[in-house]
Amino acid sequence: MRPEWLDVSPWLDLARRADRGMAMQAAVASDPGIREFAILLSPAAGAELETLAARAQALTRRHFGQTIGLYAPLYLSNYCPTQCAYCGFASGRRIQRHRLSAAELEAECAALKRLGLEEVLLLTGDRLATAGYEFVRDAVACAASRFHNVTAEVFAMTESEYAGLAAAGCTAVTLYQETYDPARYALLHESGPKADYGCRLDAPARALEGGMRSVGLGVLLGLSEPLEDVLRLFRHASRLRRRFWGGGVAISFPRIRPQSGDYAADFPLSQRQLAQIVFAFRIAMPDVPLVLSTRESPRFRDGIAGVGISKMSVASRTTVGGYAENTAPSSPQFEIDDHRGVEEFCATLRAKRLQPVFKNWDAVYRTPCLTSSAST
């Protein structure tokens, strides 16, 4: 059951009826909230996309300079007990499965270091006995001995488990709710640990309680009605920022991509609509890191870099490993759209007068964060 604080019906109506004058006022509001955010998602605001882009770019430069933080995803395992309709790793898929051994993880980390990267995002399928908390914790510790910043996008954990990851060197966890619509969520997650909507919804708060310095949120755009999901995402992020003022929140914008299950988006979203969502988040949350992955095309990524987006993945592999030469083969979670390597992508950023940043965090500061959980 969806909690009361995720009711967005008043703002949903506003987003549908806002006019151009309201959109222009929302774009320059000094202290924007969910009202302005909803207006910025409206068709009237969408007709003024260039104006929103200019405002988003100015705010991005004010808070992040002309920099783009870079990271690479590293999949540890694609074994999974959960049946998610949209995921290439789902339990019912007949795919090549693999779990990195300790030696393979070492080789993968070495290969990423040779690319110059200093931030790695570790990923797995849902919780299994052979790829559970201890497996992830040990992988974090291994990666943390080599990279200045290690984050994780794995299954929902308990507060004490998140504390253990933080102690091992993890600074942030990303956990997409996928969709905030409980009915759609139940339909898309037939079985497995991830089918527990409430457990997943509360996991970012548990992570911050456990000492994570930051959490990454997002919805998988295309699973549900995007306007409703994005408004609820804003509410979730705002709630966490108020409650855990000592921690950080980042927002990602993944869209459905082709995968082994051949799931197609029931609610397809255009690039123009995606850009409007990014600009709305930047205007309404000017100091929050906004992240875009290699799911998107080179042209779109080049165009939106620094215009709302402040962090991007590069040289991505969605197979288990895939950076080192001798990693055992496995099937990808989904197909990426931007296949450029680090050197080519960085050259493009510099041509746009943007500075690629490989390191903005030093390992010496990697200690669990003491956040506030004051009542809301």
SEVEXLUM-539297 format. One line per field, with one value per residue (C-alpha): residue in three letters; x, y, z. Coordinates in steps of 0.001 Angstrom, whole numbers, plus 500000, padded with zeros to 6 digits. Each point is the difference from the previous one (the first is absolute). Example, Ala and Ser with C-alpha at 12.3 -4.5 7.8 and 13.67 -1.06 7.14 Angstrom:
BEGIN
resn [ALA, SER]
px [512300, 501370]
py [495500, 503440]
pz [507800, 499340]
This chain:
BEGIN
resn [MET, ARG, PRO, GLU, TRP, LEU, ASP, VAL, SER, PRO, TRP, LEU, ASP, LEU, ALA, ARG, ARG, ALA, ASP, ARG, GLY, MET, ALA, MET, GLN, ALA, ALA, VAL, ALA, SER, ASP, PRO, GLY, ILE, ARG, GLU, PHE, ALA, ILE, LEU, LEU, SER, PRO, ALA, ALA, GLY, ALA, GLU, LEU, GLU, THR, LEU, ALA, ALA, ARG, ALA, GLN, ALA, LEU, THR, ARG, ARG, HIS, PHE, GLY, GLN, THR, ILE, GLY, LEU, TYR, ALA, PRO, LEU, TYR, LEU, SER, ASN, TYR, CYS, PRO, THR, GLN, CYS, ALA, TYR, CYS, GLY, PHE, ALA, SER, GLY, ARG, ARG, ILE, GLN, ARG, HIS, ARG, LEU, SER, ALA, ALA, GLU, LEU, GLU, ALA, GLU, CYS, ALA, ALA, LEU, LYS, ARG, LEU, GLY, LEU, GLU, GLU, VAL, LEU, LEU, LEU, THR, GLY, ASP, ARG, LEU, ALA, THR, ALA, GLY, TYR, GLU, PHE, VAL, ARG, ASP, ALA, VAL, ALA, CYS, ALA, ALA, SER, ARG, PHE, HIS, ASN, VAL, THR, ALA, GLU, VAL, PHE, ALA, MET, THR, GLU, SER, GLU, TYR, ALA, GLY, LEU, ALA, ALA, ALA, GLY, CYS, THR, ALA, VAL, THR, LEU, TYR, GLN, GLU, THR, TYR, ASP, PRO, ALA, ARG, TYR, ALA, LEU, LEU, HIS, GLU, SER, GLY, PRO, LYS, ALA, ASP, TYR, GLY, CYS, ARG, LEU, ASP, ALA, PRO, ALA, ARG, ALA, LEU, GLU, GLY, GLY, MET, ARG, SER, VAL, GLY, LEU, GLY, VAL, LEU, LEU, GLY, LEU, SER, GLU, PRO, LEU, GLU, ASP, VAL, LEU, ARG, LEU, PHE, ARG, HIS, ALA, SER, ARG, LEU, ARG, ARG, ARG, PHE, TRP, GLY, GLY, GLY, VAL, ALA, ILE, SER, PHE, PRO, ARG, ILE, ARG, PRO, GLN, SER, GLY, ASP, TYR, ALA, ALA, ASP, PHE, PRO, LEU, SER, GLN, ARG, GLN, LEU, ALA, GLN, ILE, VAL, PHE, ALA, PHE, ARG, ILE, ALA, MET, PRO, ASP, VAL, PRO, LEU, VAL, LEU, SER, THR, ARG, GLU, SER, PRO, ARG, PHE, ARG, ASP, GLY, ILE, ALA, GLY, VAL, GLY, ILE, SER, LYS, MET, SER, VAL, ALA, SER, ARG, THR, THR, VAL, GLY, GLY, TYR, ALA, GLU, ASN, THR, ALA, PRO, SER, SER, PRO, GLN, PHE, GLU, ILE, ASP, ASP, HIS, ARG, GLY, VAL, GLU, GLU, PHE, CYS, ALA, THR, LEU, ARG, ALA, LYS, ARG, LEU, GLN, PRO, VAL, PHE, LYS, ASN, TRP, ASP, ALA, VAL, TYR, ARG, THR, PRO, CYS, LEU, THR, SER, SER, ALA, SER, THR]
px [500000, 501351, 500550, 498003, 503046, 500235, 496563, 500677, 496461, 499900, 503230, 499068, 496986, 502147, 502527, 497238, 498348, 502894, 500319, 503000, 500005, 500097, 502827, 502128, 499489, 500915, 503201, 501348, 498519, 502463, 498977, 498311, 498133, 497703, 497489, 502592, 501358, 496547, 499527, 503398, 498785, 496915, 499378, 500158, 503527, 500921, 499224, 502682, 502730, 502804, 499173, 500062, 503298, 501631, 498849, 501123, 503414, 500502, 499113, 502200, 502982, 499306, 499976, 502279, 502124, 500723, 500845, 498586, 500753, 500794, 499514, 499744, 497610, 501492, 497595, 501012, 497332, 496947, 498458, 496577, 497013, 497516, 497757, 499932, 498189, 502429, 503381, 502432, 501224, 496526, 499858, 498052, 502429, 502098, 503245, 503676, 500432, 503214, 501295, 503402, 502624, 502414, 502679, 497616, 498954, 503658, 500501, 496889, 501094, 503448, 498485, 497817, 502974, 501892, 497158, 500703, 496751, 499847, 496312, 498372, 496370, 499638, 496819, 498372, 496688, 497659, 501128, 501147, 501902, 502924, 499858, 498671, 501113, 503412, 500809, 499170, 501810, 503187, 499800, 499631, 503061, 502001, 498966, 500498, 503649, 500461, 497511, 499406, 496222, 497996, 496210, 497527, 496751, 498844, 497017, 498221, 501811, 499491, 501356, 502767, 501010, 500231, 502160, 502263, 500302, 500853, 502668, 501442, 500393, 496699, 499003, 496621, 497320, 497634, 496597, 497338, 496444, 499411, 496409, 498174, 496645, 499262, 497693, 502501, 502805, 498176, 499267, 503629, 501593, 498371, 502167, 503192, 501318, 499586, 496222, 499769, 499069, 500255, 503372, 501467, 498358, 501469, 503485, 501550, 499035, 501535, 503177, 500318, 499204, 502781, 502602, 499969, 501028, 497603, 497211, 499044, 496325, 498175, 497112, 500339, 498290, 497547, 498629, 497176, 498382, 503114, 498438, 498679, 503217, 502219, 497869, 500259, 503739, 500231, 497993, 502230, 503194, 498632, 498953, 503443, 501754, 497937, 500395, 503694, 501408, 503548, 499808, 499637, 497520, 500648, 497431, 500394, 497851, 500123, 497664, 499005, 502568, 499884, 500829, 499720, 496393, 498939, 497938, 498826, 499029, 496272, 500400, 502671, 501790, 501606, 503407, 498271, 497887, 503069, 501825, 497057, 500053, 503741, 499609, 497093, 502070, 502963, 497865, 498119, 503032, 502943, 502646, 499089, 502272, 498092, 501311, 499653, 501274, 501086, 496420, 499606, 501433, 503276, 498173, 497575, 502714, 502226, 497154, 498857, 503416, 500338, 496423, 498525, 502080, 503120, 501090, 500187, 501148, 502594, 501393, 497209, 499588, 496721, 501430, 501592, 503474, 500862, 502894, 502777, 500906, 499522, 496683, 497582, 497211, 496560, 496861, 499388, 497262, 498998, 501463, 501794, 499810, 503241, 502947, 502768, 503129, 501407, 502376, 497409, 497309, 502353, 501140, 496358, 499446, 503090, 498882, 496856, 502199, 499044, 502567, 499774, 500643, 501355, 500478, 498029, 500247, 503045, 500093, 501247, 496516, 498258, 498439, 496340, 497978, 498124, 496706, 497030, 496680, 497951, 496268, 498166]
py [500000, 503433, 502283, 503215, 502206, 498659, 501338, 502510, 500524, 503785, 500581, 497577, 502144, 503143, 498466, 499312, 503434, 502455, 502754, 501766, 502824, 497549, 498098, 503126, 500958, 496489, 500045, 503039, 499311, 500806, 497107, 497381, 497080, 497291, 502579, 501539, 496572, 498826, 503095, 499426, 496554, 501421, 500083, 503809, 499804, 497377, 502529, 502268, 497353, 502331, 502400, 497128, 498767, 503408, 500256, 496438, 500637, 503169, 498200, 497024, 502291, 501884, 496846, 497593, 502246, 498715, 496515, 496547, 497295, 496629, 496469, 496464, 497200, 496622, 497062, 497413, 497354, 499514, 497138, 501121, 498405, 502728, 500029, 503611, 500418, 502639, 498600, 497932, 498309, 498833, 496515, 498525, 501114, 497370, 501968, 499482, 500507, 500771, 501240, 501645, 498095, 501910, 499748, 501204, 502961, 500929, 499845, 502083, 502675, 500096, 500410, 502901, 501658, 499867, 502001, 502736, 499583, 500665, 499336, 496620, 498947, 496347, 498183, 496585, 498253, 499545, 498355, 496370, 497821, 499867, 503712, 501595, 502617, 498498, 499635, 503664, 501195, 498149, 501378, 503521, 499515, 498712, 502912, 502542, 498981, 501111, 502815, 503248, 499714, 496765, 499939, 497139, 499291, 496750, 498458, 501628, 499415, 500482, 503036, 497917, 498570, 503497, 500952, 497069, 501164, 503515, 498619, 497994, 503185, 500567, 503673, 499770, 497578, 500344, 498363, 500701, 499464, 499174, 501275, 501585, 498660, 497010, 498294, 500286, 498971, 496799, 499221, 500479, 498096, 496581, 498316, 500237, 502341, 503095, 499445, 501632, 503595, 501397, 498460, 501561, 503378, 500284, 498760, 503426, 501261, 496881, 500619, 503561, 498842, 497436, 502636, 500284, 503471, 500056, 498098, 499911, 499918, 499514, 498398, 497835, 502299, 498077, 497653, 502264, 503334, 502233, 503184, 498230, 498059, 503070, 502042, 497183, 499791, 503702, 499450, 497099, 501969, 503041, 497886, 498405, 503367, 501438, 496993, 499330, 503492, 498729, 497543, 500455, 498992, 499517, 499419, 497748, 499807, 496480, 499111, 496510, 498474, 496762, 496917, 496211, 500022, 502259, 502155, 503180, 503140, 500196, 503754, 501054, 503281, 502135, 501653, 503380, 498872, 498600, 503298, 501890, 497742, 500578, 503782, 500001, 498138, 502328, 503126, 498654, 498292, 502093, 498432, 496316, 497856, 498848, 496860, 498637, 496608, 498466, 498791, 503225, 500778, 501885, 502930, 500384, 499603, 502541, 502476, 499760, 499760, 503051, 501049, 498459, 496826, 500140, 496350, 497266, 496437, 499219, 496927, 497948, 496236, 498446, 496483, 498534, 501454, 500647, 502419, 497441, 497709, 496620, 500454, 497115, 500955, 500976, 501587, 503759, 501440, 502326, 501549, 503312, 502707, 501923, 497700, 502614, 499408, 502318, 501894, 500712, 501051, 502288, 501624, 500784, 501533, 502174, 501158, 501264, 501788, 497523, 498446, 496225, 499232, 496585, 500708, 502337, 497943, 498797, 496602, 501585, 501457, 496665, 499572, 499388, 503206, 501175, 501208, 501500, 498158, 502752, 499487, 501079]
pz [500000, 499061, 503028, 500297, 499437, 496426, 499081, 497198, 498703, 500668, 498100, 497245, 499207, 500090, 497593, 497507, 500051, 500510, 497396, 498466, 502530, 502901, 498286, 499572, 503642, 501179, 497941, 501904, 503451, 502790, 502231, 497796, 501503, 498743, 498709, 497679, 499124, 498915, 497848, 498357, 498923, 498287, 496237, 500231, 501424, 497413, 497278, 501538, 500146, 498891, 502833, 502503, 498563, 500386, 503611, 500749, 498476, 502037, 503234, 499138, 499434, 503231, 502124, 498103, 497787, 496514, 501226, 499313, 502544, 498421, 501268, 498617, 500989, 500946, 500190, 502596, 499282, 497798, 501965, 501220, 501817, 499031, 496946, 498770, 496681, 498671, 501080, 497970, 503208, 501109, 501495, 497090, 497282, 498215, 499948, 500744, 503739, 501822, 503329, 500240, 501938, 502231, 497309, 497290, 502133, 500445, 496233, 499313, 502466, 498421, 496535, 501177, 501684, 496716, 498457, 502544, 501920, 503737, 500679, 499539, 500464, 501068, 498906, 500517, 499514, 502963, 503242, 499840, 502443, 497550, 499181, 503166, 502487, 500814, 496297, 499356, 503141, 499045, 496452, 501401, 502191, 497030, 497777, 502796, 500257, 496374, 499295, 501846, 499701, 500085, 499783, 499675, 498168, 501533, 501802, 502939, 503301, 503724, 501819, 501614, 496623, 498539, 502970, 499138, 496387, 501160, 502337, 497066, 497960, 498204, 499887, 498249, 498893, 497055, 500264, 497400, 501097, 496300, 500332, 502929, 498805, 502308, 497499, 497153, 502360, 500961, 496347, 498942, 502920, 500024, 502599, 502014, 502718, 497837, 499859, 503467, 499054, 503525, 500753, 496882, 500567, 503499, 499038, 499157, 503462, 501577, 498011, 501281, 503539, 499594, 499177, 496213, 498915, 497069, 498297, 496346, 499029, 496729, 498168, 496906, 497538, 497841, 502652, 501184, 499221, 500058, 501375, 503092, 500581, 499636, 502415, 502553, 499434, 500813, 503175, 501034, 499411, 501848, 502972, 500304, 499688, 502846, 502230, 499367, 499613, 500545, 497073, 496267, 497320, 496270, 497238, 496937, 496870, 498514, 497120, 498871, 497637, 497948, 502079, 499822, 501205, 497097, 502353, 498260, 501885, 500704, 500479, 497477, 500651, 497284, 500262, 500128, 502944, 501729, 499537, 501500, 503070, 500452, 499680, 502462, 502599, 499533, 500391, 503033, 501621, 498813, 502261, 499505, 497764, 496914, 498306, 496464, 498859, 496703, 499483, 498007, 496571, 499493, 498425, 502897, 502631, 498286, 499773, 503619, 501688, 502229, 499194, 503121, 500039, 502185, 500069, 497327, 499544, 497364, 498208, 501596, 499948, 501141, 499999, 503123, 499750, 496392, 500450, 500461, 497110, 501692, 501833, 499406, 497542, 501247, 498594, 500403, 502192, 497162, 496865, 500391, 497306, 500545, 499302, 500047, 501995, 502658, 497713, 497297, 502460, 501930, 496758, 499198, 503431, 499672, 496564, 501743, 502579, 502672, 502310, 500568, 503668, 500938, 503685, 502239, 503183, 501896, 501675, 503225, 500573, 499564, 503432, 500845, 499988, 503102, 498547, 501760, 500030, 501550, 499809, 496871]
